[in-house]
Amino acid sequence: MLPADLDLVEITDVTAPGLEDYVALTDVRLRSRTEPGKGLYIAESSTVIRRALAAGHRPRSFFMEHKWLTSMADVLAEHPGVPVYTGTAEVLEQVTGFHLHRGALASMHRPALAPVAELLAAARGGQGARRVVVLEDTVDHTNVGAAMRACAAMGVDAVLFTPSCADPLYRRAVRVSMGTVFQVPWTRFEHWPAGPADGAADGVDLLRSLGFTVAALALEDDSVSLDVLEHDTPEKLALVFGTEGDGLKKRTITACDLTVKIPMAGGVDSLNVASAVAVAGWATRVR
Ligand SMILES: C[S@@+](CC[C@H](N)C(=O)[O-])C[C@H]1O[C@@H](n2cnc3c(N)ncnc32)[C@H](O)[C@@H]1O
């Protein structure tokens, strides 16, 4: 049963105001539209919408075929005054440019990102984070999503992204993460790896000042084996992972307290970054 006070908008004109968030949702156009500065992101599928709302994110509008309205009635009822754009599959496809296999979409306000120190202090129910993953300049949204999923599974308390790292709220990252981008606390550094010119701590300095041992995951000659870190794991540990092609920046490696290598067999030259997060996260988990 649909709530009586629903702001239901039957789409008759695909160029009508309010539909801009959903127009031509090709990957490239969506990426430019959902850049953090634009203040929105698109949640795709009823499961993702429910998880985003459960995480406290606020909807700008909903967009779905008639046939999804009933199953989403509880969600819609909780957000009176938020427009619900609806129509046939054909009309919706004219707006987005693709068939909505996953049913409902929602345009969501991007939540404000917490400062790093605040996020880490709030982790573990206010006791403070003990395991942190830093992703430096990860390019591929699939890797961001897979890394978030691994962090959730390994009990990582928080994930910190460098300023140029791919967007965790981009639809492919959300999908691959299986919704864990709404579960694991995360934010971005303002400066990485060091603080701004005025000397205020950020990046590696900030983590160290908060009591973390900061370990660079890198295939350096002087890297210690992950076995060493597994058997002598610091109380508070931040693991820093590099970008897909070049790995960690040299100055990041220099700024960190130690460099750690995951031993590999079979002549393999490196692991995918999300796999490395899973392996290192498991070996150094809080026990
Ligand atoms: C695909 S790898 C980058 C490979 C790059 N050619 C290099 O030498 O670092 C992406 C990231 O995953 C992590 N990584 C992958 N395999 C690793 C391993 N065996 N030991 C430690 N870190 C690893 C590192 O943080 C690396 O920067």
The ligand as an SDF file (V2000), in Angstrom:
LIG
                    3D

 27 29  0  0  0  0  0  0  0  0999 V2000
   49.3710   -3.9810   -8.2310 C   0  0  0  0  0  0  0  0  0  0  0  0
   50.3400   -3.5110   -6.9000 S   0  0  0  0  0  0  0  0  0  0  0  0
   51.4930   -2.4030   -7.6490 C   0  0  0  0  0  0  0  0  0  0  0  0
   52.6240   -3.0850   -8.2490 C   0  0  0  0  0  0  0  0  0  0  0  0
   53.8100   -2.1680   -8.4770 C   0  0  0  0  0  0  0  0  0  0  0  0
   54.4630   -2.5540   -9.6860 N   0  0  0  0  0  0  0  0  0  0  0  0
   54.7770   -2.2510   -7.2880 C   0  0  0  0  0  0  0  0  0  0  0  0
   55.8980   -2.6500   -7.4930 O   0  0  0  0  0  0  0  0  0  0  0  0
   54.3960   -1.8920   -6.1790 O   0  0  0  0  0  0  0  0  0  0  0  0
   49.3420   -2.3990   -5.9770 C   0  0  0  0  0  0  0  0  0  0  0  0
   49.6930   -2.3340   -4.5170 C   0  0  0  0  0  0  0  0  0  0  0  0
   49.3660   -3.5600   -3.8830 O   0  0  0  0  0  0  0  0  0  0  0  0
   50.2490   -3.7960   -2.8130 C   0  0  0  0  0  0  0  0  0  0  0  0
   50.9340   -5.0750   -3.0710 N   0  0  0  0  0  0  0  0  0  0  0  0
   50.7080   -5.9260   -4.0970 C   0  0  0  0  0  0  0  0  0  0  0  0
   51.4380   -7.0450   -3.9640 N   0  0  0  0  0  0  0  0  0  0  0  0
   52.1630   -6.8980   -2.8280 C   0  0  0  0  0  0  0  0  0  0  0  0
   53.0890   -7.7230   -2.1340 C   0  0  0  0  0  0  0  0  0  0  0  0
   53.4280   -8.9130   -2.5740 N   0  0  0  0  0  0  0  0  0  0  0  0
   53.6230   -7.2440   -0.9870 N   0  0  0  0  0  0  0  0  0  0  0  0
   53.2870   -6.0360   -0.5000 C   0  0  0  0  0  0  0  0  0  0  0  0
   52.3840   -5.2180   -1.1140 N   0  0  0  0  0  0  0  0  0  0  0  0
   51.8340   -5.6500   -2.2550 C   0  0  0  0  0  0  0  0  0  0  0  0
   51.2430   -2.6480   -2.7740 C   0  0  0  0  0  0  0  0  0  0  0  0
   50.8160   -1.6850   -1.8200 O   0  0  0  0  0  0  0  0  0  0  0  0
   51.1290   -2.0900   -4.1800 C   0  0  0  0  0  0  0  0  0  0  0  0
   51.4790   -0.7250   -4.2230 O   0  0  0  0  0  0  0  0  0  0  0  0
  1  2  1  0
  2  3  1  0
  2 10  1  0
  3  4  1  0
  4  5  1  0
  5  6  1  0
  5  7  1  0
  7  8  2  0
  7  9  1  0
 10 11  1  0
 11 12  1  0
 11 26  1  0
 12 13  1  0
 13 14  1  0
 13 24  1  0
 14 15  1  0
 14 23  1  0
 15 16  2  0
 16 17  1  0
 17 18  1  0
 17 23  2  0
 18 19  1  0
 18 20  2  0
 20 21  1  0
 21 22  2  0
 22 23  1  0
 24 25  1  0
 24 26  1  0
 26 27  1  0
M  CHG  2   2   1   9  -1
M  END
$$$$
